Amino acid sequence: MVLVLGVLTLAPLRAGAEGILVFAAASLKNALDEVAANFEQETGNEVTVSYAASSVLARQIQLGAPADLFISANEDWMDVLEEQDLIDTDTRVNLLGNGLVLIGGADRSDLGEMSPEVDLSSALDGGYLAMALVDAVPAGIYGKAALESLGLWKGVQSQIAQTDNVRAALALVAAGAAPLGIVYRSDAQVEGRVRVVADFPSDLHPPIIYPVAVTKAGDQDAQVFLTHLQSETAQAVFEKQGFALPNR
């Protein structure tokens, strides 16, 4: 049995709102908040960012949510919107990369690099492994793929606590409600109550790519913000907070 935890938080729908409305994967929050604040200070343009799982945000755009810009934590959800002609494909670019890590409480000991020899079920000691939804949310999809590649999924699938997004999985471990969790490297870096206890080799799962695009509802201001996201100043903020800068 798979335990599903968390309350779905829908991004607000702001018809006719002023400024730039960005829908962004939850894992971007700390870094993107800083980037948006810098942009507002430099330009005077207001940026509102709504964070949730990429799957939730994509579905809201499908339903007519007035987002100007969408940043997904995987390519699949951006592909869905592109196929439905809901983004400006000329603006689509791979903005960032990331890595997967296994986290535990601040006092957990290292397990080293994840491998088939790691006894993950025993390491949970009767508790649950916190992960974002494994069939919908990018972090959960990547995490399940990595565990399957290692041959560990079947041994722990009854001990998975699924959450609405990766930050909710991070919060479970930080609060001590789950002994271990799988999150992005950037998530682990912003939460002082957890530590990385093992790394997942990148070849265990599809490449973690964050594509960004202006939606069909976006205007020139959204394009200006997209350009800012790719600037050296913004990219330095993302890199400082644990994201990778993919080759374009």
FIKOLZA-1660 file (N, C-alpha, C; in steps of 0.1 Angstrom, whole numbers, plus 5000, padded with zeros to 4 digits):
% residues 248
   i   px   py   pz ch aa at
   1 5009 4988 5000  A  M  N
   1 5000 5000 5000  A  M CA
   1 5009 5012 5000  A  M  C
   2 5005 5022 4992  A  V  N
   2 5012 5035 4992  A  V CA
   2 5005 5046 4999  A  V  C
   3 5012 5052 5008  A  L  N
   3 5006 5063 5016  A  L CA
   3 5007 5076 5009  A  L  C
   4 4996 5083 5007  A  V  N
   4 4996 5096 5001  A  V CA
   4 4994 5107 5011  A  V  C
   5 5003 5116 5012  A  L  N
   5 5002 5127 5022  A  L CA
   5 5002 5140 5015  A  L  C
   6 4995 5150 5022  A  G  N
   6 4996 5163 5017  A  G CA
   6 4983 5168 5012  A  G  C
   7 4981 5181 5012  A  V  N
   7 4969 5187 5007  A  V CA
   7 4972 5195 4994  A  V  C
   8 4965 5192 4983  A  L  N
   8 4968 5198 4970  A  L CA
   8 4965 5213 4971  A  L  C
   9 4976 5221 4968  A  T  N
   9 4975 5236 4968  A  T CA
   9 4974 5240 4954  A  T  C
  10 4963 5246 4950  A  L  N
  10 4961 5251 4937  A  L CA
  10 4967 5265 4936  A  L  C
  11 4974 5267 4925  A  A  N
  11 4979 5281 4922  A  A CA
  11 4967 5290 4920  A  A  C
  12 4968 5303 4924  A  P  N
  12 4957 5312 4923  A  P CA
  12 4955 5316 4908  A  P  C
  13 4943 5318 4904  A  L  N
  13 4940 5322 4891  A  L CA
  13 4937 5337 4891  A  L  C
  14 4945 5345 4885  A  R  N
  14 4943 5360 4886  A  R CA
  14 4940 5366 4873  A  R  C
  15 4928 5365 4869  A  A  N
  15 4924 5371 4856  A  A CA
  15 4925 5386 4857  A  A  C
  16 4932 5391 4847  A  G  N
  16 4934 5406 4846  A  G CA
  16 4944 5412 4855  A  G  C
  17 4952 5404 4862  A  A  N
  17 4962 5409 4871  A  A CA
  17 4972 5417 4864  A  A  C
  18 4977 5427 4871  A  E  N
  18 4988 5435 4866  A  E CA
  18 5001 5428 4868  A  E  C
  19 5012 5432 4861  A  G  N
  19 5025 5426 4863  A  G CA
  19 5026 5413 4856  A  G  C
  20 5036 5405 4859  A  I  N
  20 5040 5393 4853  A  I CA
  20 5036 5381 4862  A  I  C
  21 5028 5372 4857  A  L  N
  21 5024 5361 4865  A  L CA
  21 5031 5348 4861  A  L  C
  22 5039 5343 4869  A  V  N
  22 5048 5331 4866  A  V CA
  22 5043 5319 4873  A  V  C
  23 5041 5308 4866  A  F  N
  23 5038 5295 4872  A  F CA
  23 5051 5287 4872  A  F  C
  24 5055 5283 4884  A  A  N
  24 5069 5277 4885  A  A CA
  24 5068 5265 4894  A  A  C
  25 5076 5255 4891  A  A  N
  25 5077 5243 4899  A  A CA
  25 5081 5246 4913  A  A  C
  26 5076 5239 4923  A  A  N
  26 5078 5242 4937  A  A CA
  26 5092 5242 4941  A  A  C
  27 5101 5234 4935  A  S  N
  27 5115 5233 4939  A  S CA
  27 5122 5246 4936  A  S  C
  28 5117 5255 4928  A  L  N
  28 5124 5267 4924  A  L CA
  28 5122 5279 4934  A  L  C
  29 5114 5277 4944  A  K  N
  29 5109 5288 4952  A  K CA
  29 5120 5297 4958  A  K  C
  30 5129 5292 4965  A  N  N
  30 5139 5301 4971  A  N CA
  30 5147 5309 4961  A  N  C
  31 5152 5302 4951  A  A  N
  31 5160 5308 4941  A  A CA
  31 5152 5318 4933  A  A  C
  32 5140 5314 4928  A  L  N
  32 5133 5322 4920  A  L CA
  32 5127 5334 4927  A  L  C
  33 5124 5333 4940  A  D  N
  33 5120 5345 4948  A  D CA
  33 5131 5355 4947  A  D  C
  34 5143 5351 4949  A  E  N
  34 5154 5361 4949  A  E CA
  34 5156 5367 4935  A  E  C
  35 5155 5358 4925  A  V  N
  35 5157 5364 4911  A  V CA
  35 5146 5373 4908  A  V  C
  36 5133 5370 4911  A  A  N
  36 5122 5379 4909  A  A CA
  36 5124 5392 4916  A  A  C
  37 5128 5392 4929  A  A  N
  37 5130 5404 4936  A  A CA
  37 5141 5413 4930  A  A  C
  38 5151 5407 4925  A  N  N
  38 5162 5415 4918  A  N CA
  38 5156 5421 4906  A  N  C
  39 5148 5414 4898  A  F  N
  39 5142 5419 4886  A  F CA
  39 5133 5431 4889  A  F  C
  40 5125 5429 4899  A  E  N
  40 5116 5440 4903  A  E CA
  40 5124 5453 4907  A  E  C
  41 5134 5451 4914  A  Q  N
  41 5142 5462 4918  A  Q CA
  41 5149 5469 4906  A  Q  C
  42 5153 5461 4897  A  E  N
  42 5160 5467 4885  A  E CA
  42 5151 5473 4875  A  E  C
  43 5139 5468 4874  A  T  N
  43 5130 5472 4863  A  T CA
  43 5117 5480 4868  A  T  C
  44 5113 5477 4880  A  G  N
  44 5101 5483 4885  A  G CA
  44 5089 5475 4881  A  G  C
  45 5091 5464 4873  A  N  N
  45 5080 5455 4869  A  N CA
  45 5077 5445 4880  A  N  C
  46 5064 5444 4883  A  E  N
  46 5060 5434 4894  A  E CA
  46 5059 5420 4889  A  E  C
  47 5065 5411 4897  A  V  N
  47 5064 5397 4893  A  V CA
  47 5057 5389 4904  A  V  C
  48 5047 5382 4901  A  T  N
  48 5040 5373 4910  A  T CA
  48 5043 5359 4906  A  T  C
  49 5048 5350 4915  A  V  N
  49 5051 5337 4912  A  V CA
  49 5042 5327 4920  A  V  C
  50 5035 5318 4913  A  S  N
  50 5027 5308 4919  A  S CA
  50 5034 5295 4918  A  S  C
  51 5037 5289 4930  A  Y  N
  51 5044 5276 4930  A  Y CA
  51 5035 5264 4933  A  Y  C
  52 5038 5254 4926  A  A  N
  52 5031 5241 4929  A  A CA
  52 5038 5230 4921  A  A  C
  53 5033 5218 4921  A  A  N
  53 5038 5208 4912  A  A CA
  53 5036 5211 4898  A  A  C
  54 5046 5208 4889  A  S  N
  54 5045 5211 4875  A  S CA
  54 5032 5206 4869  A  S  C
  55 5028 5194 4873  A  S  N
  55 5016 5188 4868  A  S CA
  55 5004 5196 4871  A  S  C
  56 5003 5201 4883  A  V  N
  56 4992 5210 4887  A  V CA
  56 4992 5223 4879  A  V  C
  57 5003 5229 4878  A  L  N
  57 5004 5241 4870  A  L CA
  57 5000 5240 4856  A  L  C
  58 5005 5229 4850  A  A  N
  58 5002 5227 4835  A  A CA
  58 4987 5225 4833  A  A  C
  59 4981 5217 4842  A  R  N
  59 4967 5215 4841  A  R CA
  59 4959 5228 4843  A  R  C
  60 4964 5237 4852  A  Q  N
  60 4957 5249 4853  A  Q CA
  60 4958 5258 4841  A  Q  C
  61 4970 5258 4834  A  I  N
  61 4971 5265 4822  A  I CA
  61 4962 5259 4811  A  I  C
  62 4960 5246 4811  A  Q  N
  62 4951 5239 4802  A  Q CA
  62 4937 5244 4804  A  Q  C
  63 4934 5247 4817  A  L  N
  63 4920 5252 4820  A  L CA
  63 4918 5267 4819  A  L  C
  64 4929 5274 4814  A  G  N
  64 4927 5288 4811  A  G CA
  64 4933 5297 4821  A  G  C
  65 4941 5292 4831  A  A  N
  65 4948 5301 4840  A  A CA
  65 4957 5311 4833  A  A  C
  66 4956 5324 4837  A  P  N
  66 4963 5334 4830  A  P CA
  66 4978 5336 4833  A  P  C
  67 4985 5325 4833  A  A  N
  67 5000 5326 4835  A  A CA
  67 5006 5332 4823  A  A  C
  68 5016 5340 4825  A  D  N
  68 5024 5346 4815  A  D CA
  68 5036 5338 4811  A  D  C
  69 5041 5330 4821  A  L  N
  69 5054 5323 4819  A  L CA
  69 5052 5310 4827  A  L  C
  70 5057 5299 4822  A  F  N
  70 5057 5286 4829  A  F CA
  70 5071 5280 4829  A  F  C
  71 5075 5276 4842  A  I  N
  71 5087 5269 4844  A  I CA
  71 5084 5255 4849  A  I  C
  72 5087 5245 4842  A  S  N
  72 5084 5231 4846  A  S CA
  72 5096 5225 4851  A  S  C
  73 5095 5214 4860  A  A  N
  73 5106 5207 4865  A  A CA
  73 5109 5195 4856  A  A  C
  74 5102 5193 4845  A  N  N
  74 5105 5183 4835  A  N CA
  74 5100 5187 4821  A  N  C
  75 5105 5181 4811  A  E  N
  75 5102 5184 4798  A  E CA
  75 5088 5179 4794  A  E  C
  76 5083 5169 4800  A  D  N
  76 5071 5162 4796  A  D CA
  76 5059 5172 4797  A  D  C
  77 5058 5179 4809  A  W  N
  77 5046 5188 4811  A  W CA
  77 5047 5200 4801  A  W  C
  78 5059 5204 4798  A  M  N
  78 5060 5215 4788  A  M CA
  78 5056 5210 4774  A  M  C
  79 5060 5197 4772  A  D  N
  79 5056 5191 4759  A  D CA
  79 5041 5191 4757  A  D  C
  80 5034 5188 4768  A  V  N
  80 5019 5187 4768  A  V CA
  80 5014 5200 4763  A  V  C
  81 5019 5211 4770  A  L  N
  81 5014 5224 4766  A  L CA
  81 5017 5229 4752  A  L  C
  82 5029 5225 4748  A  E  N
  82 5033 5228 4734  A  E CA
  82 5024 5221 4724  A  E  C
  83 5021 5208 4727  A  E  N
  83 5013 5201 4718  A  E CA
  83 4999 5207 4717  A  E  C
  84 4995 5213 4727  A  Q  N
  84 4981 5219 4727  A  Q CA
  84 4982 5234 4724  A  Q  C
  85 4993 5239 4719  A  D  N
  85 4995 5252 4714  A  D CA
  85 4992 5263 4725  A  D  C
  86 4997 5260 4737  A  L  N
  86 4994 5269 4748  A  L CA
  86 5007 5277 4752  A  L  C
  87 5018 5274 4746  A  I  N
  87 5030 5282 4748  A  I CA
  87 5035 5287 4735  A  I  C
  88 5043 5298 4736  A  D  N
  88 5050 5303 4724  A  D CA
  88 5063 5294 4722  A  D  C
  89 5063 5285 4713  A  T  N
  89 5074 5276 4712  A  T CA
  89 5087 5283 4708  A  T  C
  90 5087 5294 4702  A  D  N
  90 5099 5302 4699  A  D CA
  90 5106 5306 4711  A  D  C
  91 5099 5307 4723  A  T  N
  91 5105 5312 4735  A  T CA
  91 5110 5301 4744  A  T  C
  92 5107 5288 4741  A  R  N
  92 5110 5277 4749  A  R CA
  92 5125 5275 4750  A  R  C
  93 5130 5273 4762  A  V  N
  93 5145 5271 4764  A  V CA
  93 5147 5262 4776  A  V  C
  94 5157 5254 4777  A  N  N
  94 5161 5247 4789  A  N CA
  94 5168 5256 4798  A  N  C
  95 5162 5259 4809  A  L  N
  95 5168 5269 4818  A  L CA
  95 5178 5264 4828  A  L  C
  96 5174 5253 4834  A  L  N
  96 5182 5247 4845  A  L CA
  96 5183 5232 4845  A  L  C
  97 5192 5227 4853  A  G  N
  97 5192 5213 4856  A  G CA
  97 5193 5211 4871  A  G  C
  98 5193 5198 4876  A  N  N
  98 5193 5195 4890  A  N CA
  98 5197 5181 4892  A  N  C
  99 5199 5176 4904  A  G  N
  99 5202 5163 4907  A  G CA
  99 5193 5157 4918  A  G  C
 100 5193 5144 4920  A  L  N
 100 5185 5138 4930  A  L CA
 100 5194 5134 4942  A  L  C
 101 5188 5135 4954  A  V  N
 101 5196 5131 4966  A  V CA
 101 5186 5124 4976  A  V  C
 102 5191 5116 4984  A  L  N
 102 5184 5110 4995  A  L CA
 102 5187 5118 5008  A  L  C
 103 5177 5123 5014  A  I  N
 103 5179 5131 5026  A  I CA
 103 5174 5124 5039  A  I  C
 104 5180 5128 5050  A  G  N
 104 5175 5124 5063  A  G CA
 104 5176 5135 5073  A  G  C
 105 5173 5133 5085  A  G  N
 105 5174 5143 5095  A  G CA
 105 5189 5147 5097  A  G  C
 106 5191 5159 5104  A  A  N
 106 5204 5164 5105  A  A CA
 106 5214 5155 5112  A  A  C
 107 5209 5145 5120  A  D  N
 107 5218 5136 5127  A  D CA
 107 5219 5123 5120  A  D  C
 108 5214 5121 5108  A  R  N
 108 5215 5108 5100  A  R CA
 108 5229 5107 5095  A  R  C
 109 5234 5094 5095  A  S  N
 109 5248 5092 5090  A  S CA
 109 5247 5089 5075  A  S  C
 110 5258 5091 5068  A  D  N
 110 5259 5089 5054  A  D CA
 110 5257 5075 5049  A  D  C
 111 5250 5073 5038  A  L  N
 111 5249 5060 5032  A  L CA
 111 5258 5059 5019  A  L  C
 112 5264 5070 5016  A  G  N
 112 5273 5070 5004  A  G CA
 112 5265 5071 4991  A  G  C
 113 5270 5067 4980  A  E  N
 113 5263 5068 4967  A  E CA
 113 5253 5057 4967  A  E  C
 114 5241 5060 4962  A  M  N
 114 5230 5050 4960  A  M CA
 114 5235 5039 4951  A  M  C
 115 5233 5026 4955  A  S  N
 115 5236 5015 4947  A  S CA
 115 5227 5004 4950  A  S  C
 116 5227 4993 4942  A  P  N
 116 5218 4982 4945  A  P CA
 116 5220 4975 4959  A  P  C
 117 5232 4978 4964  A  E  N
 117 5236 4971 4977  A  E CA
 117 5230 4979 4989  A  E  C
 118 5225 4991 4987  A  V  N
 118 5220 4999 4998  A  V CA
 118 5206 4992 5003  A  V  C
 119 5206 4989 5016  A  D  N
 119 5193 4983 5021  A  D CA
 119 5184 4995 5026  A  D  C
 120 5177 5000 5016  A  L  N
 120 5169 5012 5019  A  L CA
 120 5157 5009 5028  A  L  C
 121 5151 4997 5026  A  S  N
 121 5140 4993 5035  A  S CA
 121 5144 4993 5050  A  S  C
 122 5156 4987 5052  A  S  N
 122 5161 4986 5066  A  S CA
 122 5164 5000 5071  A  S  C
 123 5170 5009 5063  A  A  N
 123 5173 5022 5067  A  A CA
 123 5161 5030 5071  A  A  C
 124 5149 5027 5066  A  L  N
 124 5137 5034 5069  A  L CA
 124 5132 5030 5083  A  L  C
 125 5137 5018 5088  A  D  N
 125 5134 5014 5102  A  D CA
 125 5119 5015 5105  A  D  C
 126 5111 5010 5096  A  G  N
 126 5096 5010 5099  A  G CA
 126 5089 5023 5095  A  G  C
 127 5097 5033 5091  A  G  N
 127 5091 5046 5087  A  G CA
 127 5088 5046 5072  A  G  C
 128 5085 5058 5067  A  Y  N
 128 5082 5060 5053  A  Y CA
 128 5092 5068 5046  A  Y  C
 129 5093 5066 5033  A  L  N
 129 5102 5073 5024  A  L CA
 129 5094 5084 5017  A  L  C
 130 5097 5097 5020  A  A  N
 130 5089 5108 5015  A  A CA
 130 5093 5111 5000  A  A  C
 131 5084 5111 4991  A  M  N
 131 5086 5114 4977  A  M CA
 131 5074 5122 4972  A  M  C
 132 5077 5130 4962  A  A  N
 132 5066 5136 4955  A  A CA
 132 5058 5126 4947  A  A  C
 133 5046 5128 4943  A  L  N
 133 5038 5119 4936  A  L CA
 133 5045 5112 4925  A  L  C
 134 5046 5099 4925  A  V  N
 134 5056 5092 4917  A  V CA
 134 5051 5090 4902  A  V  C
 135 5038 5092 4900  A  D  N
 135 5033 5091 4886  A  D CA
 135 5029 5104 4880  A  D  C
 136 5031 5115 4887  A  A  N
 136 5026 5128 4881  A  A CA
 136 5037 5139 4883  A  A  C
 137 5043 5140 4895  A  V  N
 137 5052 5151 4898  A  V CA
 137 5066 5148 4894  A  V  C
 138 5073 5157 4887  A  P  N
 138 5086 5153 4882  A  P CA
 138 5096 5147 4892  A  P  C
 139 5097 5153 4904  A  A  N
 139 5106 5148 4914  A  A CA
 139 5103 5133 4917  A  A  C
 140 5090 5130 4918  A  G  N
 140 5086 5117 4921  A  G CA
 140 5089 5107 4910  A  G  C
 141 5086 5112 4898  A  I  N
 141 5089 5104 4886  A  I CA
 141 5103 5101 4885  A  I  C
 142 5112 5111 4886  A  Y  N
 142 5126 5108 4886  A  Y CA
 142 5131 5099 4897  A  Y  C
 143 5125 5101 4909  A  G  N
 143 5129 5093 4920  A  G CA
 143 5125 5078 4919  A  G  C
 144 5113 5076 4914  A  K  N
 144 5109 5062 4911  A  K CA
 144 5117 5055 4901  A  K  C
 145 5121 5063 4890  A  A  N
 145 5129 5058 4879  A  A CA
 145 5143 5054 4885  A  A  C
 146 5148 5062 4894  A  A  N
 146 5161 5059 4899  A  A CA
 146 5161 5046 4908  A  A  C
 147 5150 5045 4916  A  L  N
 147 5149 5033 4925  A  L CA
 147 5147 5021 4916  A  L  C
 148 5139 5022 4905  A  E  N
 148 5137 5010 4897  A  E CA
 148 5150 5006 4890  A  E  C
 149 5158 5016 4886  A  S  N
 149 5171 5013 4880  A  S CA
 149 5180 5006 4889  A  S  C
 150 5179 5009 4902  A  L  N
 150 5188 5002 4912  A  L CA
 150 5182 4989 4917  A  L  C
 151 5170 4986 4913  A  G  N
 151 5163 4973 4917  A  G CA
 151 5158 4975 4931  A  G  C
 152 5156 4987 4936  A  L  N
 152 5151 4989 4950  A  L CA
 152 5137 4993 4951  A  L  C
 153 5130 4996 4940  A  W  N
 153 5116 5001 4941  A  W CA
 153 5107 4990 4947  A  W  C
 154 5107 4978 4943  A  K  N
 154 5098 4968 4948  A  K CA
 154 5099 4966 4963  A  K  C
 155 5111 4968 4968  A  G  N
 155 5114 4965 4982  A  G CA
 155 5109 4977 4991  A  G  C
 156 5106 4988 4985  A  V  N
 156 5102 5000 4994  A  V CA
 156 5089 5006 4990  A  V  C
 157 5082 5001 4979  A  Q  N
 157 5070 5007 4974  A  Q CA
 157 5059 5008 4984  A  Q  C
 158 5059 4998 4993  A  S  N
 158 5048 4999 5003  A  S CA
 158 5052 5008 5015  A  S  C
 159 5064 5014 5014  A  Q  N
 159 5068 5024 5024  A  Q CA
 159 5070 5038 5019  A  Q  C
 160 5063 5041 5008  A  I  N
 160 5064 5054 5002  A  I CA
 160 5053 5064 5007  A  I  C
 161 5057 5075 5012  A  A  N
 161 5047 5086 5016  A  A CA
 161 5047 5096 5005  A  A  C
 162 5037 5096 4996  A  Q  N
 162 5037 5105 4985  A  Q CA
 162 5031 5119 4989  A  Q  C
 163 5037 5129 4983  A  T  N
 163 5032 5143 4986  A  T CA
 163 5029 5150 4974  A  T  C
 164 5022 5161 4975  A  D  N
 164 5018 5169 4963  A  D CA
 164 5029 5175 4955  A  D  C
 165 5040 5178 4962  A  N  N
 165 5051 5184 4955  A  N CA
 165 5064 5181 4963  A  N  C
 166 5075 5183 4957  A  V  N
 166 5088 5180 4963  A  V CA
 166 5091 5187 4976  A  V  C
 167 5086 5200 4977  A  R  N
 167 5089 5207 4989  A  R CA
 167 5081 5201 5001  A  R  C
 168 5069 5195 4998  A  A  N
 168 5062 5188 5009  A  A CA
 168 5069 5176 5013  A  A  C
 169 5076 5169 5004  A  A  N
 169 5084 5157 5008  A  A CA
 169 5095 5162 5017  A  A  C
 170 5102 5173 5013  A  L  N
 170 5112 5179 5021  A  L CA
 170 5108 5182 5035  A  L  C
 171 5096 5188 5036  A  A  N
 171 5090 5192 5049  A  A CA
 171 5088 5180 5058  A  A  C
 172 5083 5169 5052  A  L  N
 172 5081 5157 5061  A  L CA
 172 5094 5153 5067  A  L  C
 173 5105 5153 5060  A  V  N
 173 5117 5148 5066  A  V CA
 173 5122 5159 5076  A  V  C
 174 5121 5171 5072  A  A  N
 174 5126 5182 5081  A  A CA
 174 5118 5182 5095  A  A  C
 175 5105 5178 5094  A  A  N
 175 5097 5178 5106  A  A CA
 175 5099 5165 5114  A  A  C
 176 5106 5155 5108  A  G  N
 176 5108 5142 5115  A  G CA
 176 5097 5133 5113  A  G  C
 177 5087 5136 5104  A  A  N
 177 5076 5127 5101  A  A CA
 177 5080 5116 5092  A  A  C
 178 5091 5117 5085  A  A  N
 178 5096 5106 5077  A  A CA
 178 5111 5106 5079  A  A  C
 179 5117 5094 5080  A  P  N
 179 5131 5093 5083  A  P CA
 179 5140 5097 5071  A  P  C
 180 5135 5094 5059  A  L  N
 180 5142 5096 5047  A  L CA
 180 5133 5102 5036  A  L  C
 181 5139 5108 5026  A  G  N
 181 5131 5114 5015  A  G CA
 181 5140 5115 5003  A  G  C
 182 5134 5116 4991  A  I  N
 182 5141 5118 4979  A  I CA
 182 5136 5132 4974  A  I  C
 183 5146 5141 4972  A  V  N
 183 5143 5154 4968  A  V CA
 183 5154 5159 4958  A  V  C
 184 5153 5171 4953  A  Y  N
 184 5163 5176 4944  A  Y CA
 184 5175 5181 4953  A  Y  C
 185 5187 5181 4947  A  R  N
 185 5198 5187 4955  A  R CA
 185 5196 5201 4960  A  R  C
 186 5189 5209 4951  A  S  N
 186 5187 5223 4955  A  S CA
 186 5177 5224 4967  A  S  C
 187 5168 5214 4968  A  D  N
 187 5159 5215 4980  A  D CA
 187 5166 5212 4993  A  D  C
 188 5175 5202 4992  A  A  N
 188 5183 5199 5005  A  A CA
 188 5191 5211 5009  A  A  C
 189 5195 5219 5000  A  Q  N
 189 5204 5230 5003  A  Q CA
 189 5197 5241 5011  A  Q  C
 190 5184 5242 5010  A  V  N
 190 5177 5253 5016  A  V CA
 190 5171 5250 5029  A  V  C
 191 5172 5237 5034  A  E  N
 191 5166 5233 5046  A  E CA
 191 5176 5228 5056  A  E  C
 192 5179 5236 5066  A  G  N
 192 5189 5233 5076  A  G CA
 192 5186 5221 5085  A  G  C
 193 5174 5216 5085  A  R  N
 193 5171 5205 5094  A  R CA
 193 5173 5191 5087  A  R  C
 194 5177 5191 5075  A  V  N
 194 5180 5179 5068  A  V CA
 194 5194 5179 5063  A  V  C
 195 5199 5167 5059  A  R  N
 195 5212 5166 5053  A  R CA
 195 5212 5155 5042  A  R  C
 196 5220 5157 5033  A  V  N
 196 5221 5147 5022  A  V CA
 196 5229 5134 5028  A  V  C
 197 5222 5123 5027  A  V  N
 197 5229 5111 5032  A  V CA
 197 5233 5102 5020  A  V  C
 198 5228 5104 5008  A  A  N
 198 5233 5097 4997  A  A CA
 198 5230 5104 4984  A  A  C
 199 5238 5102 4974  A  D  N
 199 5236 5108 4961  A  D CA
 199 5231 5098 4951  A  D  C
 200 5222 5102 4942  A  F  N
 200 5218 5093 4931  A  F CA
 200 5226 5096 4918  A  F  C
 201 5234 5087 4913  A  P  N
 201 5241 5089 4900  A  P CA
 201 5231 5094 4890  A  P  C
 202 5235 5103 4882  A  S  N
 202 5225 5109 4872  A  S CA
 202 5221 5100 4861  A  S  C
 203 5228 5089 4859  A  D  N
 203 5224 5080 4848  A  D CA
 203 5213 5070 4852  A  D  C
 204 5208 5071 4865  A  L  N
 204 5197 5063 4869  A  L CA
 204 5184 5067 4865  A  L  C
 205 5183 5079 4861  A  H  N
 205 5170 5085 4857  A  H CA
 205 5171 5095 4845  A  H  C
 206 5160 5098 4839  A  P  N
 206 5161 5108 4828  A  P CA
 206 5168 5121 4832  A  P  C
 207 5174 5128 4823  A  P  N
 207 5180 5141 4827  A  P CA
 207 5170 5150 4834  A  P  C
 208 5174 5156 4845  A  I  N
 208 5165 5166 4851  A  I CA
 208 5167 5180 4845  A  I  C
 209 5157 5184 4838  A  I  N
 209 5157 5196 4830  A  I CA
 209 5145 5205 4833  A  I  C
 210 5148 5218 4835  A  Y  N
 210 5137 5227 4838  A  Y CA
 210 5135 5236 4826  A  Y  C
 211 5125 5233 4817  A  P  N
 211 5123 5241 4806  A  P CA
 211 5114 5253 4810  A  P  C
 212 5115 5264 4803  A  V  N
 212 5107 5276 4805  A  V CA
 212 5102 5281 4792  A  V  C
 213 5090 5287 4792  A  A  N
 213 5085 5293 4780  A  A CA
 213 5074 5303 4783  A  A  C
 214 5073 5313 4775  A  V  N
 214 5062 5323 4776  A  V CA
 214 5049 5316 4771  A  V  C
 215 5038 5317 4778  A  T  N
 215 5026 5311 4774  A  T CA
 215 5019 5320 4763  A  T  C
 216 5008 5315 4757  A  K  N
 216 5001 5323 4747  A  K CA
 216 4994 5335 4754  A  K  C
 217 4993 5335 4767  A  A  N
 217 4987 5346 4774  A  A CA
 217 4998 5357 4777  A  A  C
 218 5010 5353 4776  A  G  N
 218 5021 5362 4779  A  G CA
 218 5023 5374 4769  A  G  C
 219 5029 5384 4774  A  D  N
 219 5032 5396 4765  A  D CA
 219 5047 5399 4765  A  D  C
 220 5050 5411 4761  A  Q  N
 220 5064 5415 4760  A  Q CA
 220 5071 5415 4773  A  Q  C
 221 5064 5419 4784  A  D  N
 221 5070 5419 4797  A  D CA
 221 5074 5405 4802  A  D  C
 222 5066 5395 4798  A  A  N
 222 5070 5382 4801  A  A CA
 222 5083 5378 4794  A  A  C
 223 5084 5382 4782  A  Q  N
 223 5096 5379 4774  A  Q CA
 223 5109 5386 4780  A  Q  C
 224 5106 5398 4786  A  V  N
 224 5117 5405 4792  A  V CA
 224 5122 5398 4805  A  V  C
 225 5112 5392 4812  A  F  N
 225 5116 5385 4824  A  F CA
 225 5123 5372 4820  A  F  C
 226 5118 5365 4810  A  L  N
 226 5125 5353 4805  A  L CA
 226 5139 5356 4801  A  L  C
 227 5142 5367 4795  A  T  N
 227 5156 5371 4792  A  T CA
 227 5164 5373 4805  A  T  C
 228 5157 5379 4815  A  H  N
 228 5164 5381 4827  A  H CA
 228 5168 5368 4834  A  H  C
 229 5159 5358 4833  A  L  N
 229 5161 5345 4839  A  L CA
 229 5174 5338 4833  A  L  C
 230 5178 5342 4821  A  Q  N
 230 5189 5336 4814  A  Q CA
 230 5202 5345 4816  A  Q  C
 231 5200 5356 4823  A  S  N
 231 5212 5365 4825  A  S CA
 231 5222 5359 4834  A  S  C
 232 5234 5364 4834  A  E  N
 232 5245 5359 4843  A  E CA
 232 5241 5362 4857  A  E  C
 233 5234 5373 4860  A  T  N
 233 5230 5376 4874  A  T CA
 233 5221 5366 4879  A  T  C
 234 5210 5363 4872  A  A  N
 234 5200 5353 4876  A  A CA
 234 5206 5339 4877  A  A  C
 235 5214 5335 4867  A  Q  N
 235 5220 5322 4867  A  Q CA
 235 5229 5320 4878  A  Q  C
 236 5236 5330 4883  A  A  N
 236 5245 5329 4895  A  A CA
 236 5237 5326 4907  A  A  C
 237 5225 5332 4908  A  V  N
 237 5216 5329 4920  A  V CA
 237 5212 5315 4919  A  V  C
 238 5207 5310 4908  A  F  N
 238 5203 5296 4907  A  F CA
 238 5215 5286 4910  A  F  C
 239 5226 5289 4905  A  E  N
 239 5238 5280 4907  A  E CA
 239 5242 5280 4922  A  E  C
 240 5241 5292 4928  A  K  N
 240 5244 5293 4943  A  K CA
 240 5235 5284 4951  A  K  C
 241 5223 5283 4946  A  Q  N
 241 5213 5276 4954  A  Q CA
 241 5211 5261 4949  A  Q  C
 242 5221 5256 4942  A  G  N
 242 5222 5242 4940  A  G CA
 242 5217 5237 4926  A  G  C
 243 5213 5246 4917  A  F  N
 243 5208 5242 4904  A  F CA
 243 5220 5241 4895  A  F  C
 244 5219 5233 4885  A  A  N
 244 5229 5232 4874  A  A CA
 244 5225 5241 4862  A  A  C
 245 5235 5245 4855  A  L  N
 245 5232 5253 4843  A  L CA
 245 5234 5244 4830  A  L  C
 246 5224 5239 4824  A  P  N
 246 5226 5230 4813  A  P CA
 246 5231 5237 4801  A  P  C
 247 5238 5229 4793  A  N  N
 247 5242 5234 4780  A  N CA
 247 5231 5236 4771  A  N  C
 248 5230 5247 4764  A  R  N
 248 5219 5249 4755  A  R CA
 248 5224 5247 4741  A  R  C
% end
